[in-house]
C-alpha cells in the first residue's frame, strides 16, 4: 500500500522535467511530535520520497552557519 501511495504522488512531482528541491533543517528531524510510531512513519515517508523522480531532498545541518537568502 505504501508504494502505491507514493506511485500516485509521483505523477505530481517533477512533471514536465521539473525538479523540486526541498531543504529541511536538521531541527525538524529532531522535533518529536506524536510519539515514536508517528516519527518512524514520517521518517519512512521521507526515505521513500527520496526515490521519487523530480524530487531532491536535502538536510541543512544544525551547525551550518546562517546564510542570507539574497
C-alpha positions in Angstrom: 0.0 0.0 0.0 2.8 2.4 0.9 4.4 2.1 -2.6 1.1 2.6 -4.3 0.6 5.8 -2.3 3.9 7.2 -3.5 3.4 6.0 -7.0 0.2 8.0 -7.1 2.0 11.1 -5.8 4.9 10.6 -8.2 2.7 11.9 -11.1 2.6 15.3 -9.4 6.3 15.5 -8.6 8.5 16.6 -11.4 6.0 17.0 -14.2 7.5 18.3 -17.5 11.1 17.5 -16.4 10.9 19.8 -13.4 12.8 19.0 -10.2 11.6 20.2 -6.8 14.4 20.9 -4.3 13.3 20.5 -0.7 15.5 21.6 2.2 14.8 20.7 5.8 16.6 22.0 8.8 18.0 19.2 11.0 16.0 20.5 13.8 12.8 19.3 12.0 14.1 15.8 12.3 14.8 16.2 16.0 11.4 17.6 16.9 9.4 14.8 18.4 5.7 15.1 17.8 3.2 12.3 18.1 5.4 9.7 19.7 7.9 7.1 18.3 5.5 5.4 15.9 4.5 8.7 14.3 8.1 9.7 14.0 9.0 6.4 12.4 6.3 6.8 9.9 7.4 10.3 9.0 11.0 9.2 8.6 9.9 6.3 6.4 8.0 8.7 4.2 11.0 10.9 3.8 13.1 8.0 2.8 10.5 6.8 0.3 10.2 10.3 -1.1 13.9 10.4 -1.8 13.3 7.8 -4.5 10.6 9.9 -6.3 11.7 11.2 -9.7 11.8 15.0 -9.8 12.4 15.4 -6.1 15.7 16.4 -4.4 15.7 16.3 -0.6 18.4 17.9 1.5 19.1 18.4 5.2 20.7 21.6 6.5 22.9 20.6 9.5 22.1 22.4 12.7 25.6 23.6 12.9 25.5 25.3 9.5 26.3 29.0 9.6 23.3 31.3 8.9 23.2 32.5 5.3 21.3 35.3 3.7 18.7 34.3 1.0 19.6 37.4 -1.0 
